[in-house]
């Protein structure tokens, strides 16, 4: 099972003015926030509890469209993700989640 | 003696509200302890829909590691170079959000290895006696 969605961080995102002056680069945690938001769209009952591993491979620029792909693995508490720009890997990793479904 | 925000700004490239740490409480060659109350600031630039997700604790940790790199470079008499967050490992979150935490954040980073260039830090973010997040952060020189 997988889920895919396209996103971009707008140039007026409040983090960009100071990260960094004259060289705006999307902070890694802002990308992760988008990944977690995508997870919430895919699985509304899930909660992020940790990240086994995250690798920031390439910088992401403001307004650059990127694709978030979430992939469920065998364990129900783990979701792999990757973010790509034009097919090139920007961030990849494995999330640890808790499902609160009753 | 504590290092205040104005001096932190000379050690890392993060500017304006993205400079998240308020002070360095203590540091030595292996570790650093910082404090911040910016998690409660409604203008915190990492808030999303008014909330500050707990995952942003790792940006606080990465900035503590970057400040530590800057302090070590300065004491060695070499130029401070910009670091960026390159990887996270074994990261755990004990809470969902940070903006509703009343106490100041205590951000600890311990250098596990690395020197000058790439480094790995074990980070612990807490408020009072309550752990909020922990994990290993790799910071790399921006090239």
gemmi code that builds the backbone of each chain (N, CA, C; Angstrom):
import gemmi

chains = {
    "A": [
        ("UNK", (0.846, -1.191, 0.000), (0.000, 0.000, 0.000), (0.883, 1.243, 0.000)),
        ("UNK", (0.498, 2.188, -0.801), (1.272, 3.429, -0.816), (0.354, 4.618, -1.087)),
        ("UNK", (0.897, 5.787, -0.844), (0.136, 7.032, -0.976), (1.086, 8.070, -1.538)),
        ("UNK", (0.611, 8.857, -2.495), (1.496, 9.845, -3.106), (0.775, 11.178, -3.224)),
        ("UNK", (1.514, 12.246, -2.974), (0.915, 13.573, -3.037), (2.014, 14.564, -3.433)),
        ("UNK", (1.628, 15.626, -4.140), (2.606, 16.626, -4.572), (2.454, 17.895, -3.735)),
        ("UNK", (3.574, 18.463, -3.329), (3.573, 19.644, -2.474), (4.671, 20.618, -2.928)),
        ("UNK", (4.572, 21.867, -2.438), (5.674, 22.820, -2.596), (5.624, 23.750, -1.395)),
        ("UNK", (6.766, 24.222, -0.976), (6.820, 25.183, 0.128), (6.865, 26.569, -0.494)),
        ("UNK", (5.873, 27.375, -0.176), (5.783, 28.698, -0.800), (6.940, 29.592, -0.376)),
        ("UNK", (7.278, 30.508, -1.265), (8.409, 31.408, -1.003), (8.157, 32.311, 0.193)),
        ("UNK", (6.875, 32.484, 0.572), (6.587, 33.352, 1.730), (6.461, 32.543, 3.028)),
        ("UNK", (6.892, 31.286, 3.017), (6.878, 30.523, 4.273), (7.745, 31.264, 5.303)),
        ("UNK", (7.222, 31.443, 6.536), (7.931, 32.290, 7.504), (9.329, 31.808, 7.896)),
        ("UNK", (9.638, 30.535, 7.661), (10.970, 30.043, 8.048), (12.064, 30.506, 7.089)),
        ("UNK", (11.674, 30.908, 5.872), (12.691, 31.080, 4.821), (13.510, 32.357, 4.955)),
        ("UNK", (12.925, 33.401, 5.543), (13.661, 34.666, 5.665), (14.950, 34.476, 6.464)),
        ("UNK", (14.876, 33.624, 7.489), (16.057, 33.425, 8.330), (16.799, 32.138, 8.059)),
        ("UNK", (16.439, 31.441, 6.984), (17.028, 30.121, 6.726), (17.253, 29.951, 5.234)),
        ("UNK", (18.187, 30.696, 4.591), (19.094, 31.604, 5.286), (19.042, 32.924, 4.543)),
        ("UNK", (19.441, 34.029, 5.174), (19.344, 35.317, 4.481), (20.072, 35.282, 3.135)),
        ("UNK", (19.357, 35.607, 2.074), (19.957, 35.638, 0.741), (20.071, 34.281, 0.081)),
        ("UNK", (19.831, 33.206, 0.829), (19.940, 31.856, 0.268), (18.845, 30.973, 0.853)),
        ("UNK", (17.563, 31.289, 0.531), (16.471, 30.538, 1.152), (16.498, 29.054, 0.791)),
        ("UNK", (16.506, 28.224, 1.819), (16.512, 26.776, 1.677), (15.476, 26.228, 2.651)),
        ("UNK", (14.615, 25.353, 2.178), (13.555, 24.840, 3.045), (14.175, 24.017, 4.172)),
        ("UNK", (13.901, 24.381, 5.439), (14.448, 23.584, 6.549), (13.957, 22.143, 6.475)),
        ("UNK", (14.838, 21.207, 6.798), (14.478, 19.791, 6.746), (13.232, 19.481, 7.549)),
        ("UNK", (13.085, 20.127, 8.716), (11.909, 19.847, 9.564), (10.614, 20.336, 8.915)),
        ("UNK", (10.707, 21.345, 8.048), (9.497, 21.817, 7.348), (9.063, 20.769, 6.313)),
        ("UNK", (10.044, 20.134, 5.657), (9.714, 19.028, 4.743), (9.080, 17.886, 5.537)),
        ("UNK", (9.667, 17.556, 6.686), (9.119, 16.471, 7.513), (7.697, 16.784, 7.964)),
        ("UNK", (7.428, 18.061, 8.259), (6.067, 18.457, 8.642), (5.082, 18.153, 7.514)),
        ("UNK", (5.522, 18.380, 6.258), (4.670, 18.059, 5.099), (4.462, 16.551, 4.983)),
        ("UNK", (5.515, 15.786, 5.264), (5.401, 14.324, 5.207), (4.395, 13.851, 6.250)),
        ("UNK", (4.463, 14.434, 7.454), (3.544, 14.040, 8.530), (2.113, 14.468, 8.180)),
        ("UNK", (1.958, 15.620, 7.528), (0.631, 16.057, 7.089), (0.077, 15.099, 6.035)),
        ("UNK", (0.951, 14.627, 5.147), (0.528, 13.645, 4.138), (0.101, 12.350, 4.816)),
        ("UNK", (0.851, 11.953, 5.835), (0.493, 10.743, 6.597), (-0.888, 10.899, 7.224)),
        ("UNK", (-1.166, 12.098, 7.749), (-2.469, 12.344, 8.385), (-3.600, 12.282, 7.364)),
        ("UNK", (-3.304, 12.684, 6.109), (-4.322, 12.583, 5.050), (-4.585, 11.138, 4.674)),
        ("UNK", (-3.490, 10.369, 4.681), (-3.581, 8.964, 4.263), (-4.228, 8.105, 5.345)),
        ("UNK", (-3.729, 8.314, 6.584), (-4.214, 7.511, 7.716), (-4.580, 8.443, 8.855)),
        ("UNK", (-5.860, 8.776, 8.888), (-6.292, 9.828, 9.816), (-6.132, 9.450, 11.274)),
        ("UNK", (-6.007, 8.163, 11.552), (-5.921, 7.722, 12.945), (-4.486, 7.532, 13.411)),
        ("UNK", (-3.501, 7.936, 12.594), (-2.121, 7.640, 12.968), (-1.444, 8.833, 13.631)),
        ("UNK", (-0.474, 8.521, 14.439), (0.265, 9.535, 15.195), (1.754, 9.240, 15.063)),
        ("UNK", (2.550, 10.266, 14.741), (3.995, 10.079, 14.637), (4.598, 9.905, 16.032)),
        ("UNK", (5.347, 8.821, 16.230), (6.006, 8.605, 17.524), (7.522, 8.679, 17.418)),
        ("UNK", (8.032, 8.617, 16.198), (9.482, 8.688, 16.041), (9.876, 8.534, 14.593)),
        ("UNK", (11.173, 8.578, 14.376), (11.719, 8.390, 13.044), (12.938, 7.484, 13.172)),
        ("UNK", (12.833, 6.306, 12.578), (13.943, 5.357, 12.659), (15.178, 5.954, 11.988)),
        ("UNK", (14.970, 6.525, 10.810), (16.079, 7.122, 10.079), (15.526, 8.117, 9.072)),
        ("UNK", (16.208, 9.235, 8.924), (15.865, 10.222, 7.897), (17.171, 10.715, 7.290)),
        ("UNK", (17.208, 10.746, 5.966), (18.407, 11.242, 5.298), (18.015, 12.393, 4.377)),
        ("UNK", (18.638, 13.542, 4.587), (18.407, 14.703, 3.726), (19.479, 14.671, 2.645)),
        ("UNK", (19.061, 14.313, 1.428), (20.014, 14.024, 0.360), (20.372, 15.285, -0.420)),
        ("UNK", (19.342, 16.062, -0.788), (19.557, 17.277, -1.581), (18.758, 18.421, -0.973)),
        ("UNK", (19.230, 19.667, -1.105), (18.447, 20.795, -0.593), (17.183, 21.013, -1.420)),
        ("UNK", (16.144, 21.508, -0.757), (14.887, 21.848, -1.438), (14.737, 23.363, -1.425)),
        ("UNK", (14.446, 23.911, -2.597), (14.281, 25.358, -2.720), (12.805, 25.729, -2.592)),
        ("UNK", (12.539, 26.977, -2.199), (11.141, 27.429, -2.147), (10.475, 27.300, -3.518)),
        ("UNK", (9.196, 26.988, -3.510), (8.361, 26.860, -4.710), (8.700, 25.639, -5.568)),
        ("UNK", (9.697, 24.864, -5.179), (10.075, 23.693, -5.963), (9.065, 22.571, -5.670)),
        ("UNK", (8.304, 22.122, -6.679), (7.340, 21.048, -6.406), (8.068, 19.750, -6.078)),
        ("UNK", (7.568, 19.058, -5.066), (8.153, 17.759, -4.722), (7.039, 16.761, -4.443)),
        ("UNK", (7.347, 15.515, -4.725), (6.383, 14.434, -4.528), (6.721, 13.705, -3.238)),
        ("UNK", (5.702, 13.536, -2.392), (5.865, 12.750, -1.173), (5.251, 11.387, -1.435)),
        ("UNK", (6.028, 10.334, -1.230), (5.495, 8.980, -1.367), (5.613, 8.263, -0.022)),
        ("UNK", (4.504, 7.734, 0.450), (4.480, 6.979, 1.707), (4.220, 5.522, 1.361)),
        ("UNK", (4.959, 4.633, 2.005), (4.833, 3.201, 1.710), (4.728, 2.421, 3.017)),
        ("UNK", (3.637, 1.670, 3.152), (3.473, 0.837, 4.352), (4.308, -0.427, 4.190)),
        ("UNK", (5.034, -0.765, 5.227), (5.835, -1.992, 5.210), (5.125, -3.054, 6.023)),
        ("UNK", (5.800, -4.147, 6.271), (5.187, -5.250, 7.002), (4.663, -4.841, 8.360)),
        ("UNK", (5.512, -4.146, 9.139), (5.100, -3.749, 10.482), (4.097, -2.601, 10.388)),
        ("UNK", (3.016, -2.707, 11.119), (1.989, -1.673, 11.055), (2.433, -0.368, 11.688)),
        ("UNK", (3.529, -0.424, 12.432), (3.988, 0.769, 13.135), (5.075, 1.505, 12.358)),
        ("UNK", (5.355, 1.067, 11.123), (6.406, 1.728, 10.350), (5.904, 2.108, 8.956)),
        ("UNK", (6.298, 3.292, 8.538), (5.964, 3.774, 7.198), (7.237, 4.362, 6.579)),
        ("UNK", (7.592, 3.860, 5.417), (8.731, 4.434, 4.694), (8.239, 5.620, 3.869)),
        ("UNK", (9.106, 6.607, 3.690), (8.718, 7.735, 2.852), (9.892, 8.183, 2.007)),
        ("UNK", (9.566, 8.844, 0.899), (10.603, 9.530, 0.152), (9.991, 10.771, -0.481)),
        ("UNK", (10.822, 11.787, -0.654), (10.419, 13.023, -1.311), (11.335, 13.202, -2.512)),
        ("UNK", (10.719, 13.442, -3.674), (11.515, 13.572, -4.898), (11.176, 14.858, -5.634)),
        ("UNK", (12.193, 15.405, -6.283), (12.020, 16.539, -7.191), (12.471, 16.065, -8.562)),
        ("UNK", (11.571, 16.069, -9.537), (11.893, 15.583, -10.893), (12.560, 14.212, -10.846)),
        ("UNK", (12.046, 13.351, -9.999), (12.592, 11.999, -9.923), (13.842, 11.863, -9.070)),
        ("UNK", (14.402, 12.987, -8.636), (15.625, 12.912, -7.821), (15.264, 12.930, -6.343)),
        ("UNK", (15.877, 12.019, -5.607), (15.613, 11.904, -4.184), (16.085, 13.140, -3.430)),
        ("UNK", (15.212, 13.711, -2.617), (15.556, 14.865, -1.784), (15.670, 14.439, -0.313)),
        ("UNK", (14.667, 13.720, 0.156), (14.665, 13.205, 1.529), (14.081, 11.804, 1.518)),
        ("UNK", (14.645, 10.922, 2.305), (14.034, 9.601, 2.472), (14.180, 9.169, 3.915)),
        ("UNK", (13.298, 8.269, 4.333), (13.405, 7.802, 5.697), (12.295, 6.856, 6.086)),
        ("UNK", (12.287, 6.536, 7.369), (11.289, 5.621, 7.926), (10.682, 6.242, 9.176)),
        ("UNK", (9.355, 6.361, 9.141), (8.623, 6.918, 10.277), (8.146, 5.794, 11.187)),
        ("UNK", (8.038, 6.110, 12.461), (7.404, 5.201, 13.406), (6.080, 5.836, 13.818)),
        ("UNK", (5.020, 5.069, 13.709), (3.691, 5.629, 13.972), (2.933, 4.740, 14.950)),
        ("UNK", (1.911, 5.352, 15.521), (0.985, 4.611, 16.379), (-0.400, 4.801, 15.768)),
        ("UNK", (-1.136, 3.744, 15.693), (-2.491, 3.857, 15.167), (-3.474, 3.796, 16.325)),
        ("UNK", (-4.302, 4.821, 16.416), (-5.242, 4.905, 17.535), (-6.627, 4.398, 17.167)),
        ("UNK", (-6.687, 3.644, 16.084), (-7.989, 3.146, 15.639), (-8.589, 2.225, 16.720)),
        ("UNK", (-9.838, 2.461, 17.033), (-10.496, 1.668, 18.089), (-11.182, 0.460, 17.457)),
    ],
    "B": [
        ("UNK", (29.620, 31.076, 32.254), (28.625, 32.125, 32.096), (27.797, 31.875, 30.840)),
        ("UNK", (26.521, 32.135, 30.943), (25.617, 31.841, 29.826), (25.951, 32.722, 28.619)),
        ("UNK", (25.743, 32.169, 27.452), (25.931, 32.898, 26.193), (24.542, 33.307, 25.712)),
        ("UNK", (24.368, 34.588, 25.430), (23.040, 35.104, 25.088), (22.789, 35.018, 23.583)),
        ("UNK", (21.556, 35.344, 23.222), (21.109, 35.166, 21.838), (21.942, 35.977, 20.842)),
        ("UNK", (22.312, 37.193, 21.223), (23.063, 38.028, 20.277), (24.365, 37.340, 19.873)),
        ("UNK", (24.975, 36.648, 20.818), (26.229, 35.955, 20.503), (25.960, 34.672, 19.717)),
        ("UNK", (24.841, 33.978, 20.035), (24.472, 32.781, 19.266), (24.338, 33.140, 17.786)),
        ("UNK", (23.780, 34.327, 17.527), (23.582, 34.745, 16.131), (24.900, 34.910, 15.376)),
        ("UNK", (26.005, 35.125, 16.105), (27.302, 35.247, 15.437), (27.913, 33.882, 15.146)),
        ("UNK", (27.318, 32.824, 15.711), (27.915, 31.493, 15.602), (27.246, 30.613, 14.552)),
        ("UNK", (26.002, 30.922, 14.204), (25.264, 30.131, 13.204), (24.613, 31.087, 12.201)),
        ("UNK", (24.334, 30.594, 10.986), (23.773, 31.485, 9.960), (22.283, 31.749, 10.122)),
        ("UNK", (21.601, 31.024, 10.989), (20.154, 31.177, 11.163), (19.849, 32.582, 11.654)),
        ("UNK", (18.917, 33.237, 10.971), (18.657, 34.648, 11.260), (17.212, 34.854, 11.689)),
        ("UNK", (16.983, 36.032, 12.266), (15.627, 36.412, 12.654), (15.030, 35.381, 13.596)),
        ("UNK", (13.750, 35.066, 13.365), (13.040, 34.131, 14.246), (13.483, 32.688, 14.045)),
        ("UNK", (14.232, 32.412, 12.964), (14.715, 31.037, 12.759), (15.913, 30.718, 13.666)),
        ("UNK", (16.450, 31.727, 14.340), (17.448, 31.453, 15.378), (16.652, 31.074, 16.632)),
        ("UNK", (16.511, 29.783, 16.881), (15.517, 29.276, 17.830), (15.995, 29.254, 19.273)),
        ("UNK", (17.285, 29.152, 19.484), (17.797, 29.021, 20.852), (17.989, 30.401, 21.470)),
        ("UNK", (17.661, 30.517, 22.760), (17.788, 31.803, 23.457), (19.139, 31.962, 24.135)),
        ("UNK", (19.694, 30.870, 24.654), (20.962, 30.979, 25.371), (21.670, 29.632, 25.418)),
        ("UNK", (22.985, 29.719, 25.604), (23.797, 28.534, 25.886), (24.072, 28.563, 27.385)),
        ("UNK", (23.607, 27.547, 28.104), (23.786, 27.526, 29.562), (25.194, 27.075, 29.928)),
        ("UNK", (25.694, 26.065, 29.220), (27.066, 25.611, 29.430), (27.509, 24.777, 28.246)),
        ("UNK", (28.810, 24.704, 28.075), (29.333, 23.847, 27.021), (30.776, 23.498, 27.337)),
        ("UNK", (31.208, 22.375, 26.797), (32.618, 22.031, 26.818), (32.926, 21.408, 25.458)),
        ("UNK", (34.074, 20.779, 25.329), (34.456, 20.294, 24.008), (33.531, 19.187, 23.497)),
        ("UNK", (32.865, 18.482, 24.401), (32.057, 17.325, 24.008), (30.561, 17.599, 23.980)),
        ("UNK", (30.098, 18.616, 24.677), (28.652, 18.763, 24.800), (28.236, 20.221, 24.975)),
        ("UNK", (26.939, 20.428, 24.817), (26.383, 21.776, 24.964), (24.971, 21.642, 25.545)),
        ("UNK", (24.608, 22.615, 26.390), (23.247, 22.678, 26.933), (22.710, 24.074, 26.638)),
        ("UNK", (21.572, 24.119, 25.931), (20.969, 25.394, 25.544), (19.556, 25.487, 26.119)),
        ("UNK", (19.042, 26.712, 26.173), (17.682, 26.932, 26.643), (16.935, 27.775, 25.625)),
        ("UNK", (15.606, 27.567, 25.577), (14.797, 28.357, 24.651), (13.359, 28.436, 25.142)),
        ("UNK", (12.770, 29.581, 24.893), (11.327, 29.729, 25.135), (10.591, 30.052, 23.844)),
        ("UNK", (11.298, 29.953, 22.714), (10.673, 30.324, 21.432), (9.586, 29.343, 20.999)),
        ("UNK", (9.515, 28.169, 21.648), (8.468, 27.197, 21.284), (7.077, 27.733, 21.600)),
        ("UNK", (6.998, 28.710, 22.521), (5.676, 29.258, 22.885), (5.341, 30.508, 22.090)),
        ("UNK", (6.315, 31.014, 21.339), (6.125, 32.265, 20.609), (5.122, 32.047, 19.469)),
        ("UNK", (4.010, 32.794, 19.471), (3.043, 32.632, 18.367), (3.667, 32.908, 17.005)),
        ("UNK", (4.772, 33.663, 16.983), (5.430, 33.986, 15.716), (6.514, 32.974, 15.342)),
        ("UNK", (6.643, 31.896, 16.102), (7.638, 30.880, 15.742), (7.415, 30.453, 14.284)),
        ("UNK", (8.448, 30.606, 13.439), (8.241, 30.395, 11.988), (8.028, 28.942, 11.597)),
        ("UNK", (8.162, 28.021, 12.528), (7.936, 26.614, 12.207), (6.524, 26.153, 12.567)),
        ("UNK", (5.729, 27.064, 13.125), (4.345, 26.688, 13.437), (3.573, 26.408, 12.157)),
        ("UNK", (2.664, 25.449, 12.262), (1.792, 25.108, 11.143), (0.377, 25.108, 11.700)),
        ("UNK", (-0.478, 25.918, 11.120), (-1.847, 26.088, 11.639), (-1.833, 26.411, 13.128)),
        ("UNK", (-0.866, 27.227, 13.535), (-0.800, 27.682, 14.922), (-0.115, 26.729, 15.878)),
        ("UNK", (0.183, 25.515, 15.418), (0.792, 24.518, 16.305), (2.249, 24.276, 15.930)),
        ("UNK", (3.061, 23.978, 16.957), (4.459, 23.626, 16.710), (4.607, 22.123, 16.949)),
        ("UNK", (4.712, 21.375, 15.865), (4.838, 19.918, 15.969), (6.091, 19.549, 16.750)),
        ("UNK", (5.988, 18.443, 17.506), (7.133, 17.979, 18.296), (8.332, 17.647, 17.421)),
        ("UNK", (8.121, 17.340, 16.149), (9.282, 16.976, 15.322), (10.252, 18.147, 15.166)),
        ("UNK", (9.756, 19.367, 15.406), (10.657, 20.519, 15.311), (11.680, 20.544, 16.433)),
        ("UNK", (11.491, 19.692, 17.448), (12.516, 19.549, 18.492), (13.872, 19.228, 17.863)),
        ("UNK", (13.847, 18.533, 16.709), (15.117, 18.152, 16.094), (15.796, 19.327, 15.399)),
        ("UNK", (15.035, 20.350, 15.036), (15.671, 21.578, 14.551), (16.356, 22.301, 15.718)),
        ("UNK", (15.714, 22.292, 16.889), (16.370, 22.848, 18.077), (17.666, 22.082, 18.366)),
        ("UNK", (17.592, 20.753, 18.255), (18.787, 19.938, 18.491), (19.882, 20.217, 17.476)),
        ("UNK", (19.476, 20.338, 16.207), (20.462, 20.598, 15.147), (21.098, 21.975, 15.332)),
        ("UNK", (20.302, 22.956, 15.777), (20.890, 24.289, 16.002), (21.838, 24.259, 17.195)),
        ("UNK", (21.517, 23.458, 18.229), (22.448, 23.327, 19.358), (23.769, 22.718, 18.888)),
        ("UNK", (23.677, 21.694, 18.012), (24.888, 21.081, 17.470), (25.669, 22.086, 16.629)),
        ("UNK", (24.963, 22.901, 15.857), (25.637, 23.900, 15.018), (26.309, 24.976, 15.876)),
        ("UNK", (25.628, 25.393, 16.941), (26.236, 26.374, 17.858), (27.483, 25.772, 18.494)),
        ("UNK", (27.387, 24.486, 18.863), (28.548, 23.814, 19.463), (29.719, 23.797, 18.481)),
        ("UNK", (29.427, 23.472, 17.211), (30.478, 23.504, 16.192), (31.080, 24.891, 16.068)),
        ("UNK", (30.223, 25.909, 16.152), (30.700, 27.289, 16.056), (31.574, 27.675, 17.239)),
        ("UNK", (31.177, 27.253, 18.440), (31.971, 27.569, 19.639), (33.317, 26.857, 19.594)),
        ("UNK", (33.314, 25.605, 19.124), (34.579, 24.860, 19.057), (35.503, 25.481, 18.017)),
        ("UNK", (34.926, 25.891, 16.886), (35.746, 26.516, 15.848), (36.343, 27.817, 16.370)),
        ("UNK", (35.509, 28.597, 17.067), (35.995, 29.885, 17.572), (37.107, 29.691, 18.590)),
        ("UNK", (36.946, 28.708, 19.474), (37.978, 28.511, 20.486), (39.254, 27.938, 19.877)),
        ("UNK", (39.123, 27.278, 18.716), (40.307, 26.771, 18.021), (40.915, 27.843, 17.105)),
        ("UNK", (40.244, 28.993, 17.011), (40.764, 30.087, 16.201), (40.574, 29.895, 14.716)),
        ("UNK", (39.598, 29.069, 14.340), (39.322, 28.882, 12.913), (37.943, 29.449, 12.582)),
        ("UNK", (37.682, 29.607, 11.303), (36.429, 30.224, 10.869), (35.237, 29.326, 11.200)),
        ("UNK", (34.132, 29.964, 11.581), (32.884, 29.239, 11.806), (32.241, 28.950, 10.459)),
        ("UNK", (31.959, 27.683, 10.206), (31.372, 27.303, 8.928), (29.921, 26.880, 9.121)),
        ("UNK", (29.071, 27.138, 8.124), (27.658, 26.765, 8.277), (27.437, 25.256, 8.173)),
        ("UNK", (26.656, 24.753, 9.104), (26.280, 23.341, 9.099), (24.831, 23.206, 8.680)),
        ("UNK", (24.463, 22.044, 8.169), (23.049, 21.775, 7.942), (22.701, 20.389, 8.469)),
        ("UNK", (21.429, 20.201, 8.704), (20.914, 18.927, 9.199), (20.948, 17.925, 8.052)),
        ("UNK", (21.773, 16.878, 8.192), (21.939, 15.915, 7.104), (21.195, 14.616, 7.357)),
        ("UNK", (21.041, 14.239, 8.616), (20.359, 12.973, 8.905), (19.888, 12.924, 10.343)),
        ("UNK", (18.879, 12.086, 10.555), (18.329, 11.804, 11.889), (18.305, 10.291, 12.052)),
        ("UNK", (18.612, 9.832, 13.238), (18.525, 8.386, 13.492), (17.918, 8.134, 14.860)),
        ("UNK", (17.142, 7.046, 14.944), (16.562, 6.626, 16.220), (15.953, 7.800, 16.978)),
        ("UNK", (15.120, 8.548, 16.265), (14.471, 9.727, 16.844), (13.149, 9.314, 17.489)),
        ("UNK", (12.949, 9.750, 18.730), (11.730, 9.411, 19.467), (11.042, 10.675, 19.939)),
        ("UNK", (9.731, 10.647, 19.857), (8.931, 11.781, 20.335), (8.062, 11.320, 21.499)),
        ("UNK", (8.097, 12.066, 22.590), (7.265, 11.728, 23.755), (5.983, 12.553, 23.779)),
        ("UNK", (5.934, 13.589, 22.971), (4.772, 14.469, 22.929), (4.386, 14.706, 21.470)),
        ("UNK", (3.248, 15.337, 21.267), (2.756, 15.609, 19.913), (3.140, 17.014, 19.465)),
        ("UNK", (3.108, 17.949, 20.415), (3.394, 19.343, 20.056), (4.198, 20.013, 21.168)),
        ("UNK", (4.859, 21.115, 20.798), (5.722, 21.822, 21.738), (5.107, 23.137, 22.216)),
        ("UNK", (4.190, 23.697, 21.438), (3.731, 25.065, 21.734), (2.903, 25.157, 23.004)),
        ("UNK", (2.391, 24.010, 23.487), (1.577, 24.048, 24.712), (2.390, 23.682, 25.953)),
        ("UNK", (3.704, 23.645, 25.820), (4.562, 23.324, 26.969), (4.983, 24.626, 27.655)),
        ("UNK", (4.632, 24.750, 28.917), (4.833, 26.023, 29.620), (6.294, 26.276, 29.991)),
        ("UNK", (7.017, 25.223, 30.340), (8.394, 25.403, 30.807), (9.329, 25.683, 29.641)),
        ("UNK", (10.485, 26.317, 29.928), (11.478, 26.502, 28.866), (11.998, 25.147, 28.379)),
        ("UNK", (12.410, 25.102, 27.128), (13.034, 23.893, 26.594), (14.499, 23.856, 27.010)),
        ("UNK", (14.945, 22.668, 27.372), (16.379, 22.447, 27.594), (16.855, 21.540, 26.466)),
        ("UNK", (17.819, 22.009, 25.705), (18.283, 21.297, 24.518), (19.730, 20.881, 24.753)),
        ("UNK", (19.950, 19.571, 24.880), (21.294, 19.037, 25.127), (21.797, 18.330, 23.883)),
        ("UNK", (23.038, 18.557, 23.545), (23.647, 17.847, 22.422), (25.031, 17.383, 22.842)),
        ("UNK", (25.267, 16.097, 22.646), (26.550, 15.486, 23.013), (27.218, 15.011, 21.734)),
        ("UNK", (28.448, 15.431, 21.506), (29.154, 15.032, 20.286), (29.629, 13.593, 20.428)),
        ("UNK", (29.115, 12.706, 19.576), (29.525, 11.299, 19.635), (30.795, 11.103, 18.834)),
        ("UNK", (30.814, 11.619, 17.623), (32.063, 11.717, 16.892), (31.962, 12.731, 15.778)),
        ("UNK", (33.101, 12.986, 15.179), (33.152, 14.022, 14.166), (34.004, 15.165, 14.676)),
        ("UNK", (34.671, 15.793, 13.760), (35.568, 16.859, 14.145), (35.655, 17.843, 12.984)),
        ("UNK", (35.357, 19.085, 13.216), (35.477, 20.078, 12.154), (34.376, 19.949, 11.125)),
        ("UNK", (34.426, 18.908, 10.317), (33.444, 18.754, 9.247), (32.172, 18.105, 9.729)),
        ("UNK", (31.937, 16.879, 9.311), (30.699, 16.200, 9.676), (30.774, 15.708, 11.116)),
        ("UNK", (29.635, 15.755, 11.800), (29.619, 15.307, 13.184), (28.278, 14.680, 13.508)),
        ("UNK", (28.295, 13.747, 14.442), (27.056, 13.131, 14.926), (26.880, 13.507, 16.389)),
        ("UNK", (25.691, 14.004, 16.694), (25.356, 14.409, 18.056), (24.163, 13.611, 18.561)),
        ("UNK", (24.250, 13.236, 19.835), (23.087, 12.660, 20.531), (22.371, 13.837, 21.185)),
        ("UNK", (21.093, 14.002, 20.852), (20.361, 15.173, 21.342), (19.201, 14.752, 22.237)),
        ("UNK", (19.006, 15.527, 23.283), (17.864, 15.323, 24.184), (17.186, 16.667, 24.391)),
        ("UNK", (15.905, 16.720, 24.123), (15.138, 17.942, 24.336), (14.135, 17.639, 25.458)),
        ("UNK", (14.153, 18.493, 26.485), (13.319, 18.251, 27.656), (12.728, 19.566, 28.138)),
        ("UNK", (11.708, 19.453, 28.996), (11.152, 20.621, 29.680), (11.013, 20.225, 31.144)),
        ("UNK", (11.732, 20.903, 32.041), (11.772, 20.457, 33.423), (12.358, 19.056, 33.464)),
        ("UNK", (11.683, 18.145, 34.129), (12.165, 16.767, 34.186), (11.542, 15.891, 33.109)),
        ("UNK", (10.736, 16.471, 32.254), (10.009, 15.666, 31.270), (10.759, 15.613, 29.946)),
        ("UNK", (11.180, 14.413, 29.515), (11.784, 14.305, 28.185), (10.727, 14.523, 27.105)),
        ("UNK", (11.096, 15.246, 26.049), (10.161, 15.523, 24.959), (10.558, 14.787, 23.685)),
        ("UNK", (11.853, 14.767, 23.412), (12.336, 14.150, 22.178), (13.808, 13.826, 22.338)),
        ("UNK", (14.246, 12.774, 21.645), (15.669, 12.462, 21.624), (15.998, 11.771, 20.306)),
        ("UNK", (17.239, 11.845, 19.923), (17.663, 11.204, 18.689), (19.089, 11.577, 18.354)),
        ("UNK", (19.627, 10.898, 17.336), (20.983, 11.217, 16.877), (20.881, 12.057, 15.608)),
        ("UNK", (21.630, 13.134, 15.612), (21.574, 14.099, 14.518), (22.936, 14.166, 13.839)),
        ("UNK", (22.938, 14.034, 12.526), (24.173, 14.241, 11.770), (24.138, 15.639, 11.175)),
        ("UNK", (25.158, 16.424, 11.471), (25.268, 17.734, 10.839), (26.467, 17.699, 9.893)),
        ("UNK", (26.321, 18.344, 8.757), (27.395, 18.369, 7.766), (27.667, 19.796, 7.355)),
        ("UNK", (28.886, 20.009, 6.911), (29.240, 21.338, 6.415), (28.505, 21.602, 5.128)),
        ("UNK", (27.987, 22.810, 4.992), (27.300, 23.206, 3.767), (28.349, 23.520, 2.720)),
        ("UNK", (28.327, 22.791, 1.622), (29.362, 23.018, 0.604), (28.751, 23.641, -0.637)),
    ],
}
model = gemmi.Model(1)
for chain_id, residues in chains.items():
    chain = gemmi.Chain(chain_id)
    for i, (resn, *xyz) in enumerate(residues, 1):
        res = gemmi.Residue()
        res.name, res.seqid = resn, gemmi.SeqId(i, " ")
        for name, pos in zip(("N", "CA", "C"), xyz):
            atom = gemmi.Atom()
            atom.name, atom.element = name, gemmi.Element(name[0])
            atom.pos, atom.b_iso = gemmi.Position(*pos), 0.0
            res.add_atom(atom)
        chain.add_residue(res)
    model.add_chain(chain)
structure = gemmi.Structure()
structure.add_model(model)
structure.setup_entities()
